[in-house]
């Protein structure tokens, strides 16, 4: 057993808090993009995940993800249920308290299903959403987390690399988001964002929190964490610039929403590679992610599905792209395994296998969950409720009063 390291422990406590802040940041990012009559509903999708998934994680989720493998590398056992055996001592090979590692991973588990809410904004029943994220976290997130990061998980054992969750978090939620958008159908009253200042504030908080998301995933206060921090910033900056350039070329004007979306796309694409590539590779990954994710967002209009807040276009496509590019740019000199450019095709192949497996599994289970919930609770609010807004109909509240909505929204 390793001795507890105070510097590592301090950094992981800070990182845990930074990743927690990302979920309220996501609420702002998404909340500004919906109509003013649905802003609180959108916020609730993120904040209720903080409650529901926290309880799920401490009861069974952590054990399913990080418990001893039950066989085949598919799922963890029940040994850590109700945090049994999760104490203050470091685990073997770790220098931080076991309970802190559990808490850090819990923040990832919370934000992942909340990301999916971007696809179903402004039309899904709140009761259906709560049941969905609880079941999805248990049946999709926890198994995929075990595949990649758990003891003897089959993808990890094959050699796939995912530093901080490109496959586990972003691809899994993005694939589910696409399925949700297709199953639940288009909004009856889609409109422009009601308050982009909220969205940009949320994007800034996501960028800030992502330093804990990626650099914290080194699980120590060391050179690997420093590399991940630098790569995180460089990729986000490059993608924000590249997305703005793509808009400039296509539309004649760069937009604030585009820069916000671009920086998030850069953060997503670097997540699986943050501790495995050099800063110039991170910059190139960001420059690729900007126009690719922008194109994926533009594609939804041509294909006719309503991914309301671009959860698939940014997180699904960005997560898959990041995993594949990790297999291209990873280098042993930076602490990972050599990738395609360094002459090793095995990592590239294993990461592609991971992308296909995680996306397919998430999509199939998501379809099943949605069909079951639709047959029991129903997925979608009534047409009148959708037209009037979910804030008043589902929560009995309004985000703005005394004409504030008109002043802020304009188009609502």
C-alpha positions as CSV (number, residue, x, y, z in Angstrom):
1,X,0.0,0.0,0.0
2,X,1.3,3.4,-1.0
3,X,1.7,6.2,1.6
4,X,-0.8,9.0,1.5
5,X,0.7,12.0,-0.3
6,X,-0.5,15.4,0.9
7,X,0.2,17.3,-2.3
8,X,-1.6,14.7,-4.4
9,X,-4.5,14.7,-2.0
10,X,-4.8,18.5,-2.0
11,X,-4.8,18.6,-5.8
12,X,-7.4,15.9,-6.1
13,X,-9.7,17.7,-3.6
14,X,-9.4,20.9,-5.7
15,X,-10.0,18.9,-8.9
16,X,-13.0,17.3,-7.4
17,X,-14.5,20.7,-6.7
18,X,-13.6,22.0,-10.2
19,X,-15.4,19.1,-11.9
20,X,-18.4,19.5,-9.6
21,X,-18.6,23.2,-10.8
22,X,-18.8,22.0,-14.4
23,X,-22.4,20.7,-13.8
24,X,-23.7,24.2,-12.8
25,X,-21.6,25.5,-15.6
26,X,-23.4,23.1,-18.0
27,X,-26.7,24.4,-16.6
28,X,-25.8,27.9,-17.6
29,X,-24.4,26.8,-21.0
30,X,-27.6,24.9,-21.9
31,X,-30.0,27.3,-20.1
32,X,-29.0,30.3,-22.1
33,X,-29.7,28.4,-25.4
34,X,-33.3,27.5,-24.7
35,X,-36.3,29.7,-24.8
36,X,-37.0,31.9,-21.8
37,X,-40.1,29.8,-20.9
38,X,-37.9,26.8,-20.5
39,X,-34.8,28.2,-18.8
40,X,-35.5,26.7,-15.3
41,X,-36.5,23.4,-16.8
42,X,-33.1,23.2,-18.5
43,X,-31.3,24.2,-15.3
44,X,-33.2,21.5,-13.5
45,X,-31.8,18.8,-15.8
46,X,-28.3,19.5,-14.5
47,X,-29.1,20.3,-10.9
48,X,-31.3,17.2,-10.3
49,X,-28.5,15.1,-11.7
50,X,-26.3,16.3,-8.9
51,X,-28.8,14.8,-6.5
52,X,-30.0,11.7,-8.2
53,X,-26.6,10.5,-9.5
54,X,-24.8,11.2,-6.3
55,X,-27.1,8.9,-4.5
56,X,-26.9,6.3,-7.2
57,X,-23.1,6.4,-7.2
58,X,-22.6,6.0,-3.4
59,X,-25.2,3.2,-3.3
60,X,-24.2,1.0,-6.2
61,X,-22.7,3.0,-9.1
62,X,-19.1,3.2,-7.8
63,X,-19.1,-0.5,-7.1
64,X,-20.4,-1.4,-10.6
65,X,-17.7,0.9,-12.2
66,X,-14.7,0.2,-10.0
67,X,-15.5,-3.0,-8.1
68,X,-13.6,-6.2,-8.8
69,X,-14.5,-7.5,-12.2
70,X,-17.3,-10.2,-12.2
71,X,-16.0,-11.7,-15.4
72,X,-15.3,-10.8,-19.0
73,X,-14.3,-7.2,-18.1
74,X,-17.9,-6.1,-18.4
75,X,-19.0,-5.0,-14.9
76,X,-17.8,-4.6,-11.4
77,X,-19.0,-6.5,-8.4
78,X,-21.0,-5.3,-5.3
79,X,-18.1,-5.1,-2.9
80,X,-18.3,-1.3,-2.7
81,X,-22.1,-1.1,-2.5
82,X,-23.1,1.6,0.0
83,X,-19.4,2.5,0.1
84,X,-18.5,-0.6,2.0
85,X,-14.7,-0.7,2.2
86,X,-14.3,2.8,0.8
87,X,-12.2,4.4,3.5
88,X,-9.4,6.9,4.2
89,X,-6.5,4.7,3.2
90,X,-5.1,4.8,-0.4
91,X,-5.7,1.9,-2.6
92,X,-2.8,-0.1,-4.0
93,X,-0.8,2.0,-6.3
94,X,-2.6,5.2,-5.2
95,X,-1.4,8.1,-3.0
96,X,-4.8,9.6,-2.3
97,X,-7.6,8.4,0.1
98,X,-9.9,5.8,-1.5
99,X,-12.9,7.9,-0.5
100,X,-11.5,10.9,-2.4
101,X,-11.0,8.8,-5.6
102,X,-14.6,7.7,-5.3
103,X,-15.8,11.4,-4.9
104,X,-13.7,12.5,-7.9
105,X,-15.1,9.8,-10.1
106,X,-18.6,10.6,-8.8
107,X,-18.4,14.1,-10.4
108,X,-17.8,12.5,-13.8
109,X,-20.8,10.2,-13.3
110,X,-22.9,13.2,-12.5
111,X,-22.2,15.4,-15.5
112,X,-22.4,12.5,-18.1
113,X,-26.2,12.0,-18.1
114,X,-26.7,15.7,-17.6
115,X,-24.9,16.2,-21.0
116,X,-27.7,14.1,-22.7
117,X,-30.3,16.7,-21.6
118,X,-29.2,19.0,-24.4
119,X,-30.8,16.7,-26.9
120,X,-34.2,16.6,-25.2
121,X,-34.5,20.2,-24.0
122,X,-37.9,21.9,-24.0
123,X,-40.1,18.8,-24.5
124,X,-39.3,15.8,-22.2
125,X,-41.3,15.1,-19.0
126,X,-39.3,15.8,-15.9
127,X,-40.4,12.6,-14.3
128,X,-39.3,10.6,-17.3
129,X,-36.0,12.4,-17.3
130,X,-35.3,11.6,-13.7
131,X,-36.0,7.9,-14.2
132,X,-34.0,7.9,-17.4
133,X,-30.8,9.3,-16.0
134,X,-31.0,6.9,-13.0
135,X,-31.4,3.9,-15.2
136,X,-28.9,5.1,-17.8
137,X,-26.2,5.8,-15.3
138,X,-26.6,2.3,-13.9
139,X,-26.9,0.4,-17.2
140,X,-24.8,2.4,-19.5
141,X,-22.3,4.8,-17.8
142,X,-21.2,2.4,-15.0
143,X,-20.5,-0.6,-17.4
144,X,-18.6,1.6,-19.9
145,X,-16.6,3.2,-17.1
146,X,-15.7,-0.3,-15.9
147,X,-14.7,-1.4,-19.5
148,X,-12.2,1.5,-19.7
149,X,-11.0,2.3,-16.2
150,X,-12.2,-0.5,-13.9
151,X,-10.1,-3.4,-12.7
152,X,-9.7,-5.8,-15.7
153,X,-12.1,-3.9,-17.8
154,X,-12.0,-5.4,-21.3
155,X,-11.2,-2.2,-23.3
156,X,-8.5,-1.1,-20.9
157,X,-7.0,-4.6,-20.9
158,X,-6.9,-4.5,-24.7
159,X,-4.8,-1.3,-24.6
160,X,-7.4,1.4,-25.4
161,X,-6.4,4.7,-23.9
162,X,-8.9,7.3,-22.5
163,X,-7.1,9.7,-20.2
164,X,-10.1,11.6,-18.8
165,X,-13.3,10.4,-20.4
166,X,-13.5,11.0,-24.2
167,X,-15.2,7.6,-24.6
168,X,-16.5,7.0,-21.1
169,X,-18.2,10.5,-20.7
170,X,-18.6,12.3,-24.0
171,X,-19.0,9.5,-26.6
172,X,-21.4,7.5,-24.4
173,X,-23.6,10.6,-23.6
174,X,-23.4,11.9,-27.2
175,X,-24.5,8.6,-28.7
176,X,-27.4,8.5,-26.2
177,X,-28.2,12.1,-27.0
178,X,-28.7,11.3,-30.7
179,X,-30.9,8.4,-29.9
180,X,-33.0,10.6,-27.5
181,X,-33.4,13.3,-30.2
182,X,-34.6,10.7,-32.8
183,X,-37.0,8.9,-30.4
184,X,-38.6,11.9,-28.7
185,X,-39.0,13.9,-32.0
186,X,-38.6,17.5,-32.9
187,X,-39.8,20.5,-30.8
188,X,-43.0,22.2,-31.9
189,X,-41.6,25.7,-31.2
190,X,-37.8,25.7,-31.7
191,X,-36.4,29.1,-31.3
192,X,-33.1,31.0,-31.0
193,X,-31.2,31.2,-27.7
194,X,-32.9,33.5,-25.2
195,X,-29.7,34.7,-23.4
196,X,-26.3,34.0,-24.8
197,X,-24.6,35.8,-21.9
198,X,-25.7,32.9,-19.8
199,X,-24.3,30.5,-22.3
200,X,-20.9,32.2,-22.5
201,X,-20.7,32.4,-18.7
202,X,-21.4,28.6,-18.6
203,X,-18.8,28.0,-21.3
204,X,-16.2,29.9,-19.2
205,X,-17.0,27.8,-16.2
206,X,-16.8,24.6,-18.2
207,X,-13.3,25.7,-19.5
208,X,-12.2,26.5,-15.9
209,X,-13.6,23.3,-14.4
210,X,-12.1,21.2,-17.2
211,X,-8.6,21.8,-15.7
212,X,-9.8,19.6,-12.8
213,X,-11.5,17.2,-15.2
214,X,-8.4,16.5,-17.3
215,X,-5.4,17.5,-15.1
216,X,-7.1,15.9,-12.1
217,X,-7.2,12.6,-14.0
218,X,-3.5,12.3,-13.5
219,X,-4.6,11.4,-9.9
220,X,-1.4,13.1,-8.6
221,X,0.2,16.5,-8.5
222,X,2.9,15.7,-11.0
223,X,4.3,16.4,-14.5
224,X,1.5,14.4,-16.1
225,X,-1.1,16.7,-14.5
226,X,0.9,19.7,-15.7
227,X,0.9,18.4,-19.3
228,X,-2.8,17.7,-19.2
229,X,-3.6,21.2,-17.9
230,X,-1.6,22.8,-20.7
231,X,-3.1,20.6,-23.4
232,X,-6.6,21.3,-22.1
233,X,-6.2,25.0,-22.5
234,X,-4.4,24.9,-25.9
235,X,-6.9,22.6,-27.5
236,X,-9.9,24.6,-26.3
237,X,-8.3,27.9,-27.6
238,X,-7.5,26.3,-30.9
239,X,-11.0,24.9,-31.4
240,X,-12.7,28.1,-30.4
241,X,-10.6,29.9,-33.1
242,X,-11.2,27.2,-35.7
243,X,-15.0,27.2,-35.2
244,X,-15.1,30.9,-35.5
245,X,-13.1,30.8,-38.7
246,X,-15.4,28.1,-40.1
247,X,-18.5,30.3,-39.3
248,X,-16.7,33.3,-40.8
249,X,-16.1,31.4,-44.1
250,X,-19.6,29.9,-44.3
251,X,-21.8,32.6,-42.9
252,X,-19.7,35.7,-43.2
253,X,-19.7,36.4,-39.5
254,X,-18.2,34.6,-36.4
255,X,-20.7,34.3,-33.5
256,X,-20.4,34.3,-29.8
257,X,-22.3,31.0,-29.6
258,X,-19.9,29.6,-32.1
259,X,-16.9,30.5,-30.1
260,X,-18.5,29.0,-26.9
261,X,-19.4,25.8,-28.8
262,X,-16.0,25.6,-30.3
263,X,-14.1,25.9,-27.1
264,X,-16.3,23.1,-25.6
265,X,-15.6,21.0,-28.7
266,X,-11.9,21.5,-28.1
267,X,-12.2,20.5,-24.5
268,X,-14.1,17.4,-25.5
269,X,-11.6,16.3,-28.2
270,X,-8.5,16.7,-25.9
271,X,-10.1,14.8,-23.0
272,X,-9.0,11.3,-24.0
273,X,-5.6,12.5,-25.0
274,X,-4.7,15.1,-22.4
275,X,-2.0,13.2,-20.7
276,X,-0.7,11.3,-23.8
277,X,0.1,14.0,-26.4
278,X,2.3,17.0,-26.6
279,X,1.0,20.6,-26.7
280,X,1.4,21.0,-30.4
281,X,-0.6,17.9,-31.1
282,X,-3.2,19.3,-28.7
283,X,-3.3,22.5,-30.8
284,X,-3.8,20.4,-34.0
285,X,-6.5,18.3,-32.4
286,X,-8.3,21.5,-31.5
287,X,-8.0,23.0,-35.0
288,X,-9.5,19.8,-36.3
289,X,-12.3,19.6,-33.8
290,X,-13.6,23.1,-34.5
291,X,-14.7,22.6,-38.1
292,X,-15.5,18.9,-37.7
293,X,-17.9,19.6,-34.8
294,X,-19.3,22.7,-36.5
295,X,-20.0,20.5,-39.5
296,X,-21.7,17.9,-37.3
297,X,-23.9,20.6,-35.8
298,X,-24.9,22.0,-39.2
299,X,-25.7,18.5,-40.4
300,X,-28.6,18.1,-38.1
301,X,-30.6,20.6,-40.1
302,X,-30.1,18.5,-43.3
303,X,-30.8,15.2,-41.6
304,X,-33.9,16.5,-39.8
305,X,-33.3,15.5,-36.2
306,X,-33.6,18.0,-33.4
307,X,-30.6,17.8,-31.1
308,X,-31.7,20.9,-29.4
309,X,-28.5,22.0,-27.8
310,X,-26.0,20.1,-29.9
311,X,-25.1,17.4,-27.4
312,X,-24.4,14.9,-30.2
313,X,-22.7,17.3,-32.5
314,X,-20.2,18.4,-29.8
315,X,-19.9,15.6,-27.3
316,X,-20.7,12.5,-29.5
317,X,-18.7,13.6,-32.5
318,X,-16.1,15.3,-30.5
319,X,-15.6,12.3,-28.1
320,X,-15.3,9.9,-31.0
321,X,-12.9,12.2,-32.8
322,X,-10.8,12.7,-29.7
323,X,-10.5,8.9,-29.1
324,X,-9.5,8.3,-32.7
325,X,-7.0,11.2,-32.7
326,X,-5.5,9.9,-29.5
327,X,-4.6,6.8,-31.4
328,X,-3.0,9.0,-34.0
329,X,-1.0,11.5,-31.9
330,X,-0.2,9.7,-28.6
331,X,3.5,9.4,-27.9
332,X,5.5,7.5,-25.3
333,X,7.7,10.5,-24.8
334,X,4.7,12.3,-23.2
335,X,3.8,9.4,-21.0
336,X,1.4,7.4,-23.1
337,X,1.8,4.7,-25.8
338,X,3.1,5.5,-29.2
339,X,0.3,6.1,-31.7
340,X,-0.1,6.0,-35.5
341,X,2.3,8.8,-36.2
342,X,5.0,7.2,-34.1
343,X,4.6,4.0,-36.2
344,X,2.2,2.0,-33.9
345,X,-1.1,1.1,-35.4
346,X,-2.3,-1.0,-32.4
347,X,-3.4,1.9,-30.2
348,X,-5.3,3.4,-33.1
349,X,-7.1,0.1,-33.8
350,X,-8.0,-0.4,-30.1
351,X,-9.3,3.1,-29.7
352,X,-11.5,2.7,-32.8
353,X,-12.8,-0.6,-31.4
354,X,-13.6,1.3,-28.1
355,X,-15.4,4.0,-30.0
356,X,-17.6,1.5,-31.9
357,X,-18.3,-0.6,-28.8
358,X,-19.2,2.3,-26.5
359,X,-21.3,4.1,-29.0
360,X,-23.2,1.0,-30.1
361,X,-23.8,-0.2,-26.5
362,X,-25.0,3.3,-25.4
363,X,-27.3,3.6,-28.3
364,X,-28.9,0.2,-28.0
365,X,-29.5,0.4,-24.3
366,X,-30.8,4.0,-24.6
367,X,-33.4,2.9,-27.2
368,X,-34.6,0.2,-24.8
369,X,-34.8,2.5,-21.8
370,X,-36.7,5.2,-23.8
371,X,-39.2,2.7,-25.1
372,X,-39.9,1.3,-21.7
373,X,-40.3,4.7,-20.1
374,X,-42.5,5.9,-22.9
375,X,-44.8,2.9,-22.4
376,X,-45.1,3.5,-18.7
377,X,-44.6,7.2,-17.8
378,X,-44.6,8.7,-21.2
379,X,-41.6,10.6,-22.5
380,X,-43.0,13.9,-23.9
381,X,-45.1,16.7,-22.4
382,X,-48.4,17.5,-24.0
383,X,-48.6,20.0,-26.9
384,X,-50.2,22.6,-24.7
385,X,-47.5,22.2,-22.1
386,X,-44.7,22.5,-24.7
387,X,-46.2,25.6,-26.2
388,X,-46.8,27.3,-22.8
389,X,-43.4,26.3,-21.5
390,X,-42.0,23.7,-19.1
391,X,-41.1,26.1,-16.3
392,X,-44.6,26.9,-15.3
393,X,-46.2,23.6,-16.2
394,X,-43.6,21.2,-14.7
395,X,-42.1,23.3,-11.9
396,X,-44.6,26.1,-11.2
397,X,-42.0,28.7,-11.5
398,X,-40.8,31.4,-14.0
399,X,-37.3,32.3,-14.7
400,X,-38.2,36.0,-15.4
401,X,-40.9,38.3,-14.2
402,X,-42.2,41.8,-14.9
403,X,-41.4,41.7,-18.6
404,X,-37.9,40.4,-18.0
405,X,-38.4,37.5,-20.4
406,X,-39.4,39.8,-23.3
407,X,-36.4,42.0,-22.6
408,X,-34.0,39.1,-22.5
409,X,-35.5,36.8,-25.1
410,X,-36.8,39.1,-27.7
411,X,-38.0,36.2,-29.9
412,X,-40.0,34.2,-27.4
